[in-house]
């Protein structure tokens, strides 16, 4: 029975202290479930800032660069004359402002620094005045006051540049101002300008002898390059930074630099390197006896462990961070991270035991941003705990909203409003939920807080849909979608929870938007929008898989590619199975089958199992017929009227692990009627195969290696390929990683054929190809195939024979697409499961024989089809188990 929630007033009837005291003593009970309206987590997007504040207090809009802005460890320290008591007091006000800033009391810090800047100006003290202006620009950025931040920076830079000869002290202040300007430019979308500014800041830091400041500027450059998708340049800079830090003697500055480097490595997806770097920082702090800094590093390592899905290890790091913390906010940060992970992994008893420990610490925190975000995080975790009273959570959030308004912290106010709006939506109080999300969205848009804008728009779209306001809902969902697209490069690194939250926090935005668009009378524009959203989802899934947005896109029209091909985009929704069909003349149509998601999953799972040997033929044909009826039956006549020869599938969900050629119409297989190809989307379309003088690099293993069984058929396979294509061969002991790299470096190959064990998984660390002495992981593959120094021509066709999708992994086919795209190859031929016997060798021989006929116009998809048909017609291999697993990904021409 669905649990209902009572409406609670926005203004709490009890004081914050009373409310937190009640939370401290509350006993929780486990319940079987919560409302289906509750998104299990939004931490990857909407609470990104809140999560990142656990890494560094008071993190502003661009969380990744905050640790390297004007309050970095290497900042200039302005001296004062001992005789000047007034000046000494003013300089003390700068430090007092920093303390207030660290506590999150931003408006108080603003007032103090404004007064100090005016007084220093009156005294003609340029250096202290510019220091105050630099600090003001920092806090204005946190408050989203971009114009005032820019004005403060302009005044600071102009004052310093007015000096005829800049002293080292002034040079350090100028570099500090430029560092802050870079963060402002990045926050307001001027990424290239930010990089240039940070380069300039780094040069000035170098001249001033401030190595720590220079390193901070380099880390900031790497972060900005990441937002542009230039991951190799970002990684190169970070590797240089690492070398510079290693050459320094142990000091707290080195420990701080390594901690910042570790966080930056985390944002570009180098999790293991990030962990090693953070552990080195931890060791230095421990040797120096810096307990507080050690605790901050332990917390960061815990976040890395959570990224790596090592939850028990992450919990231990969080607990150790809490034990090493020496301030209330550091303690509560570690405890809240622990509570978040316990709630996300449904460890109810441990979470319930931890909850009472948090309110007493929160109650005693000084008023400020850190306290506000801690309350928001507590509320977020409490919403996931079973049977916790939503009214009490609502009162906690209402109090947070009031205090955020008192402090003038609009960003914290917007987060709390969004979360409170979600609570009202769960209670089906639609009007209140609408108003709260509209308020949150208005603030988010004013502050240019895109991650929050996406969340508020999504929640507003859900509410409007429930209220029957379809046009408003479509507009809200489109705003959420557009914002997520603009954030695409940041989604993979904005928070440590991306790997956990994707399916629960990002994917639903896309699917719900598509569901809203695909109504019975959908227009061509709405169908195009739905198709584009699903292709965008494919790319975001792959970004999430790689932990970086590394795929460049360029949309194309199907009739520009192949006038005899049609593209099918199946879409699995909660209540129906939809298909969008793209025809060569640009016409789009869609059709649906009313069938709930659990039944779709059950049928697809049964079809997957039925293709293996030993399953009854009647059962296999039954399930393959059901899926055929969903996908193909409604448009059989239309495909015939357009003379379609090739079907290109942009598959969704578990469909990616199924061979489309094995679908059955009651008389024959789909393969017998059409050539078939797979694509992650027409936005990722390479050129046609160049057939002349095709050179092949063929490598394989026949012997058992590294715990994997022998592949006796590979020897025959390699021989028969060499008979059809001019090949260089690496076999067994000759197929080492080094030998493979050297061959690719020395010569361009249009064809690379790898007959070896490999696995496709939803986890990049478990997606690999086996060599004699090593494993080549998917994240390294592009460096091998695209890092060639000779002609640097892309591989025309990559063949991955004897690989298989990881058993039981419903998203394992992401690994297949990952290899296909990471390689840069125009097409990839792979196997969904390993068929390591004579049938594979025979299919490959047939495939290459047809493909290398220069005088014919046969496409790669048709060459594969004919090779598969040859097996289908052979009584030894006519079961789909032998011919169906071979799939072509990418260009089918």
N, C-alpha and C positions, 0 to 999 in steps of 0.2 A: 504494500500500500504506500502510495506516495506521501511523503511527509510534507505537511503544510507549515508555513511560517507566519508568525504573527507580525503585524506591522509595528515598527518601533519609531518613535520620534527622532528627528535628526539631532535635536539638542538633548544630551543625556540628562536624565533626571537625577543622577548621582554624580558626585565629583569624581575626577580622575582617580584620586587616591582611594576613594571608597570602591570604585569599580575594580581597580587593580587588586585591592585587598580581597574582594570576592573571588576574582579569578584565581588568586593564589590558593585558596582553600577548596576550590571546586573539584569534585570527583567526576571523572568521565566514564562513560560506558560505551562499549563497542556495539555498533548496530550493523545490520547486514548491508546497508547501502545508503546513498544520499540521492538527492534529486538529480535526475539526468540533466538538469539545466546547468549544473555546476561544471565549468571547465576544470579538469583535474589540475592543470597548471598553466600559468601564462608567464612563467618566470623568464622564458627566453626573450620575450618582447616587452611586455608592459611593466614588469618589475625588474627590468634589466638594471636600471639605475639603483633600485633598492638593493638588489643583490650585490652590485659592484661596490656599494658603500660599505659592505663588510670588508672589502679589501683596503679601502682607504677612507677615512672619515671625511664627510662633506664632499663626496665626489660630485662634480657638476655634470653638465649635459654630455660632454665627451669624456666618458668615464675612463677610457683607455689612456688618455694623456694626462689625466689629472695629477698623477704622482710625479710628473716631470714638468710641472708648470712653475709658477713664480715662487712657490714655497719649497722648491727642491732642496736637498741637503746642501748643495754647493752655492747657495745664494750669498750675495754680498751682505756683510754685516757692517752697518753704518756706525761709525764711532761718534762720540760727542765729547766736547771739551769739558774736563772735570769742573772747571770754574763756572760753567753755565748750568745752574740748577734747573732753570726753565727748559733749556734745550734737553737736558737729561730726562726731565719729566716727559717732554714730548716724544723723545725717542722711546721712552718706556711705554708711551701710548701705542706706538707701533707694535711692540711686543704684546701688549694687552689686547690689541685688535686681533693679532694672530691667535691668541688663546681663545678669544670669542669665536673666531672663524672655525678653529678646530672643534669647538663645542657645537658648531652649527648655529650659533646665534648671529645670523648674517646681518640683520638690520642693525643690531647694536655695533657690529664691526664696521659697517658702512658709516654710521654716525661718528664713530671715533676717528676713523681714517679721514673722513671729510674734514673734520675739525682740525686734525693734525696737518693735513695738506694746506689748508688756508693759513694756518699759523706759520708753518715753515715758509710759505710764500711771502708772508709779510716780513719775515726775518731775512729773506734772501738766501735761505738754505736750500739750494737747488737739489742737492743729493737726497736729503731727507724728504723733500717735497716729491721728487720723482719716485722714491720708494713707496710713499703713501699712495701715490697715484697708481703705481703698479699693483699694489694690494687692492685698491678700489676696483680696478678693472677686473681683477680676479673674482671678487665677490659679486660684481654686477653680472658677470657671465653666469654665475651660479643662479642668480635671480632671474635670468632671462632678459635682462635689461641691456640689449645688445648695443643700442646707440650710446648709452652712457658709458658702457665698457669701452667702446671705440673712442669716445671723446677723452676719457681718462688716459688711454694709451697714446693718443695723438699728442696730448699735452706733455706726457712724460717723455716721449721720443723727441719732440720739438725742443724741450728744455735741454736735454742732453746734447742734441746735435748743435745747439747754439753755442756750445763751448768750443773755443778755438782749438784747444788741445785736450782731448779726452783722457783724463787720468784713469789708471786701472780700476779705481772705484767706480767711476762713471761708466767705463766700458762694461763692467759687470752688470750695472743697473740697466744699461741699454740692451744687453743680451737678455736680461730678465724680461724687459718689456716686450722684446721681439718674441720671446718664447710664449708669453701670454697672448700676443697678437696672433701667433700661429694657431693657438687653441681656439681663439675667437673665430678665425677664418674657417677652421675646420667645422666648428659648430654651426656656422651659418652657410655651409655648403661650398665654400671657396677652397677646395682641397688642394689644387695646384698652387694657389697663392700661399697656403699654409706650409706646403713643403718648401717653397722658396724662402719663406720667412724663417723657417727653422734652420735651413742651410746657413742663412745669414747670421742667425743667433749663434749657431755652432762655431762659425768662423770667429766671431767676436769673443766667445768664451775661450777659444783656443788662444787668441792673442792676449787675453787677460790671465792665462794660465789656470783657468778653472776647468779642470778635466772632467769633473763630475757634471757640471752644467753642459759641457760639450756632449757627453755621453747621453744625457737626458734629451738633448735636441735630436740626436741620432735615433733614439728610441721613438721619439715623436714622429720623425720622418717615416720610419718603418710602419707605424700605425696608420699614417695617412696614405702611404702607398697601398696598404692593404685595402683601404676603402675604395681605391681605384682598381682593385683586382690585380695589382702588380705584385704578386706574392713572391716571385723569385727575387725581385729587387729588395723587397722588405726583408726576406730571409737573409740575403747577402749582407745587408746592413747590420742585422742582429748578430750574425756570425762575427762580423768585425768588432762590434761592441763587446761580444763575449771575449774575444782575444785581448782587447784593451783592458778589460777588467781583470783578466787572469794575470796580467803583468804587474798589477798593483799589489803592494803589501797589504796584509790583512788590516782592515780598519772598518769602523762602522759605515763610513761612506761607501766602501767597497761592498759591504753587506747590503746596503740600501740599493746600490746600483744593480747588484745581482738580483735582488728581489724585483726591482722594476723590469729588468731584462726577462726574468722568469714569467712575469705577468704578460709582457709583450709577446713572448714566445707562445704563451697560451692562446693569445688572441689570433695568431696565425696558424694555430692547429698543431704546433710542434709540442705535443703534450709531454712526451718522454724527456725531451731536452729541457722543457720548462721545469719539470719536476726535478731533474738533476741540478739545474741552476738554482732553484729555490732551496734545495737541500744544501748546496754549497753556502748560500747566504745564511741559512740556519746554523750551519757549523761555525761560521765566522762569528755570528752573534753569540753563540754559546761559549766559544773560547774567550770572547771579550766580556762575557758576563752581562750582556745586554738582554735581559729577560723580556722586556716589552717588545723589542724588535724581533726577538726569537718567536714570540707568540704571533706577531703579524705574519711572519713567514710560514709558520706552521698552519695558520689559517689558509693561506694561499695554496700550500701543498694539499691541504684537505680538499680544496676546490678542484685541483688537478685530479686527485684520486677519484673524485665524484665524476669528473669528465670521463675518466677511464672505466667507469662503472664498478670501481672497487669500493663499494659502499662501506663495508666494514672498516677498511683502512681509512677512508675519509672520516668516519665517525671518531676513530681514535685520534686523528690529527685535530679535529675540532675540540675534542675533550682536552687534549694536551695544550692546545692554544688557550683554552679557558683557564687551565691551571697556571699557565705562564703569564696571563694577563695581569696587569697591575693597575688598571683603571676600570671603573664600572662599565664604560661603553665597550671596552675591549672584551670584557667578560660576556656581556650580553650579545655582542656580535657573534662570538663563537657559539654560544648557546642557541641563538636563533638559527644559525646555519645548521647546527645539529638537529634542531627541531624540524626545520624544513626538510632535511633528508629523511628523518624518521617518518614524517607524514607522507612524503612522496613514495616511500617504500612500504607504507602501511604497517609499520611496526608500532601498533597502537599502544601497547603497554609501556614501552620505553618512552614514547612521546608523552603519554599521560603522566608518567613519573617526572618528566622534565618540565612540563608546563608550569607547575606551581613555583618553580625556582626563578622564573623570569620576571613576573610582575614586581617583586620587591626591588629588583635592580632598576627596572624601568621607572619605577615611582621616584627614585632618588636621582635620576639623571637630570642635569641642568636643562632648562628649556632650550631647544635648538633643533637644527635639522637632524642631527644624529638620533635624538630621541623620537622625532616624528617618524623617521624611516624605520626605526626599531619597532614602533607601534604598528606601522603598516605591515611589516614583515610578520609580526606576531599574529595579526589579524588574518593574513594570508594563510599561515600555517593552521590556525584554528579552524578555518573554513573547511580544511581537509579532514579534520578529526571527526570521527563518527559521533553523531548525536550531541554535538556542542551547540548550545543555544545561540541561534543566529541573532537574536535580539541583543544579547550581550556583546557580540562582535560588532553589531551595528552601532551600539552606544560607544564602544571603544573608537571606532572609526569617526563617528560624529565628533567626539572630543578631539581627535587628531585634526579634523578639519577646522574646528574652532581655533585650536592653538596655531595651526599653520597660518590662518588668517591674521591672528594677532602678531605673529612673527613676520608677516609679509612674504612667506615662502609659498609662492603660487605653485611651484612644481610639486611639492609635497601635498599641497591641497588637492591638486588635480589627481594624483595617484589615489589619495584617500577617497575622493569623490567617485572615481571609477570603480574602486573596489566596493564601495557602499552601494553604488548603482547595481552592481552585479548581485549583491545580496537581495536587494528589492526585487530584481528580476526572478531570482529563485523562489521568492514568495509570491510571484505572479502579481506584484503590485506595479503594473506596467507604467502608469503615468509617473509615479515617483522615480522609477528606474530610468525612464526617458529623460526627465528633467536633470537627474544627477549626471547621466552620461553626456548630455548636451553641455552642461556646465564644465565637465572635465574636458570635453573636446574643444570648447572655446579657449580654455586656458592653454591646452596643449598646442593648439595652432598658433596662438599668440607667442608662445615661448619657442616655437619651432621644435617641439619635443615629438619627433616623428613616431618613436616607439610607443609613446602614450597615445598619440593620435590614432594609431592603428588599432589599439585595444579599445579605446572609447568608441570609435566608429563601428567596430565589429559588434560590440555590445549594444550600441544604439540600433544597428541594423536588425539584430535579433528581436529587440523590443518592438520596433516598428512592424516587423513581420507578424508578430503575435497580435498586434493591434489592427492588422489588416491594411496597413499603409504600405502597399507594395512598392510604389514608385519611390517613396522615401527610403524604404529598406534597401532597394537596389542602389540608390545614391550613396547610402551609408556604407554598404558593403564595397562599392566601387572605391570609395575613399580609402577604406581599410586596405583593399587589394593594391591600389596605386601606391599607398604609403609603404606597404611591405615590399613592393617591387623596388622602390627607391632605396629601401634599407637592405636590399638583397645581399650586398657585400658585407653588411654588418651582422646579419642574422646568425651567421655561423660563429661569431665571436663575441657577440654583445654580452653574453652571460655564460657562466659555467654550466648551465642547465640545458643548452641547446640539444644535446644528444638525448636528453630525457623528455624535453618538452615539445619536440617537433610535432609528433603525431597528435598531441593533445592541445597544443596552443597555436600552432601556425597552420597546419593542414586543414583544420575545420573551417578557417576563414575562406579558403579557396573552395572547398567542397560545398559549403552552405551557399556561397555566392553562385556557384554553378547550378545548384538545385533551384535557386530562386529564378535564375535566367531561363532554365529549360522547362518552361511551361508549355502546355499543348499548342498554344498559338504564338510561339516564340518567333520573333522577326529574324531576318537574316543578320541584322546587326547584333541582336542578342545571341544568336548562335555563334557568330564570330567571336563575340566577347567570351562566351562560355568555352569555346575551343582554346582561345588564347590563355584563359585562366588555367585550364588543365595543362597546357604545355608549360606555362610558368610554374605550375606545381611540380611538374617533372623536373625542371631545372633546380628548383629549390630543394627538392628531395636529394638530388645529386650533390648540390652544394653542401647539404647537411651530411651526406655520406662522406665527402672529402674533407669536411670541416673547413672549407674555403670556397669562395665564389669564383671558380677558376674557368668557367665555361663562357666563351663569348658567343653571342647569338646574332643572327641576321635573318629576319623573317623572309620566307619565300612563298610563292604561290604554286600550287600543285601543277597547274598547266604549264608553268615555266620549267618544270622538271621532267614530267613524263605524261603525255596526253592519254596514255592507256593505263594509268594508275589511279587508284582511289585510296584515300586515307581514312581509317576508322579509329575514332577515339572512344573506346568504351569508358564509361564513368560509373563507378560503383558508389551508390548513395545509400543512405540509411533505409529508404523505403522503396527503392526501385533500381533497376539496371538500365542505364541510359547509353545510347550510342549516338555520337555525332559523326556524320559521314561527309567527307570533303570530296567533291567530284571534280574532274579535270576542268570544267568550265567555270569553276569558282562557286558553284551552287553548294549550299550547305543544307542538310536536313537532319532531323533527329527523330529517334523512335525509342520507346521505352517499354520495359516489362515490369509490371507491378509485382515486385518480389522483395521481401525484407532482407536486409544485409545478412543475418545469420544463415538464411537458406542459400544465399549466393555463396557464402563462405563454405558451407557444407558441400554444395555441389562441386565447387572448384577443387576442394580437397579430395573428394571422391574421384573426380576425373584424374587428378594427379596420381593417385594411388593405382587407378585402374590401368594405367599405361604400362605398368611393370609386368614382367612375365609371371604367369601363375594366376593372374586375375581373370575372372570369367569374361569371355568376349561379349556376352550379352550385356553385362554390367558396364563394360567399357564403352560400347556403342551407345548405350542408354545415356550415359553422362556426357559423352562427346556430342550426342545429338541435342541434349538440352542446351548446352552452351552455343552450339551452332544456331539453334532457334533464337537465342537472344541476340546473337551478333550478326548473322548473315541472312537468315530466312526472310526478314521483313523487306530486304532490298535486293533480293535475287533478280527480279525483273529489271530493276533500275541499273544494276551492274551490267547486265546483258545489253541493255539499250545503249550504254556508253562504251561498249566493246572493251570493258576493263580486262586487262591481262594480269595486272599485279595488284595485290592488296598489301598496303602498308599499315601496320598496326602500331599505334601509340598506346601501349597497354597500361592498365591501371592495376595497382595492387598485386594480388597473388596471380592474376592473369599473366604476369611477366614470367612466371615459372612454368607456364604451360605451353606446349607446342601447338600453335594455331593450325598447322598443316594436318593435325590429327583430328580436327573437328569433322563430324560425320553428318551427312544430310539424309541418311537412310539408304543411300545407294552407293555413294562414293565419298572419299575423303576430300576435304577442301584443297589439299595439295594437288589432287588430280584435275582441278579446275583452274587454279590460279598459281602464279608465282607469289611467294610470300616474303616479306621483309619486316623487320622491326625497326622502330626509330624512337628515340627519346622526344622527338618533336621535329617539325619541319623548320624550326628555328636553328637547328644544328645540322645543316646540310652541306656536305662537301662535294667535290667535283667528281666527274665520271672517271672510271678506270682507263688508264692509258695502257693499251695492250702490247704495243710494240716493244720488243727487246726487254721483256719482263725478267728481271733478275730476282732470284729467291735466296733467302737465308733460311735454311731448314735445320731445326735443332730438336733433339728429343732424347728421352731416356728409355732404355729397354730394361735396365737392371733395377732392382729394389734399392731405394735410397732414402735415408732420413726417416725411416719408419714407414715408408710408402711401398706398396707392392710393385713387383716387376710389371712391365708393359710389353709383353713379347710381340704384340702386333705392330709396335712402333717401327721396328726395323724394316718390315715389309712396306709400311706406309711411307717411310722416308725414301726407300728405293724407288717406289712407284712414282712419287712426286718428282724425284730427280730425273726420271725417264721422260716426264712431260714438260718440265721447266728447268732452265739453266740454273743450277743450284750450287750453293756452297753449304756444306753439311757439318754440323757439330753434333756428335752422338756420344752419349754416356760420358766417359772421362773427359772428352773434348768439349762437352757442354758445361763449362763453368761460367760463372757470372762474368769473370774477367774476360774470358775468350769471347763471350757474347757481346760485351761492351766494345771490345776492340774491333770486332767485325763490323758492328754498326758504325763505329767511328771512322773506319777506313773507307767505307763504301756505302752508297745509297742503294737500298733494296726496295723494289716496288712491292715485293711480297715477303712477308715474314711468317713462317709456319713453325709453330711450337707444339710438338707432340709430347706432352709431359703432364705429370700430375699438376693440378691446380684446383683452387676452390674459389667460388664466388660467394660472398657473404655480405650481410648488411653492415658488418664491422670491417673497416679497411685493414685493421691489423690481422684479420683472418681471411683476407682476400689476397691470394698470392699465386705465383707460378714457381714450380720446383726446378732448380738446376742441380748439377751434380754435387755442388758444394754449398748451396745457399738457397734462399727463397727470395724471389723478386716480388715485393709488395706493390700493390696498385699505386700507392702514393709515390713510388720511385720510378714507375714505368715511363712516365713522360720524360724523365731525365735521360733515359736510355734511348728512346725512339725519337725524341725531338731535340736532343742535345748534340746532334752530329755536327762535325766541323767541316765536312766535305761539301757536297751539293746541298745538303739540308732539305732535300725534297721529302715530302711526307710519304709515309708508307701507304701504298694504294690498297693493300689487302692484308689484314692481320688474321691469321688462323690460329685458334686456340683449341687444339684437339686433346681429348682425354680429360678436360676440366669438367667440373660439376658444381652445381649449386649446393650450398651447405644444407644438409638434411635438417628439416624442422625449422628452417629460417624463412619466414614468409616474405621477407624483403631481400632475400639473398640475391635476386636478380639485379639488384642495384650494383652488386660487385661486377657482374657481367657488363652492364652498361658503363660502369666505372672504368674497366679495362679498355673498353671500346673507345671511350671518349678521351681518357687520359693518354692513350697512345698517340692520338692525333691521326690515326689511320682513317682513311676515307670509308672503309668498310671493315667489319670484323665478322668472321665466321667462327662460331663457338658452339659448344655442346652444353645442353642443360643438364645432362648426366653423362657419366663416362661409359662408353661402350668400347672397351679396349680389346677388340678381337679383329678377325679378318674383315668383318663388315665395314669397320671404319676405314681400313686401308682401301677397300674396294670403292667405297663412296668417294673418298678423296681422289683416287685415281680417275674415276668418272668425272668428277667435278673439274679437275685441272685439264683433263682432255678437252672438255667442251669450252672451258674458259679461255684457253690459249689458242683457239682457232681464230686466227687474225682476220680471215676473210668473212667471218660471220658477225652479225650485230647482236649476238646473244648477250643478255644482261647477266650480271652475277647472280641475281635472284633466279633467273631461268636456268642457268647452269646448275645451280644447287637443286632446283626442282627436278631437273632431268636425272641428276645423280641419285636423288632420293627415290624417284620413280623406278629406277633400275633396281634398287634394293627391294622396293615394294613388289616388283614383279618376280623377284627371286624367291622361290618357296622357302629357302633357308632364312630369309631376312624380311619376310613380308609383315611381320608384327611391328606396330609403331615403335616398340621399344628400341628397334635397331635403326630406323630411318628418321623418326620424328625429332630426336633431340638436337639435330643440327639446325641452327638458326642464324640468319644473316642480320646484323645490326648496322644501321647507317645507310650509305648509298647503295641502292639496289641495281644501279645501271651498269 
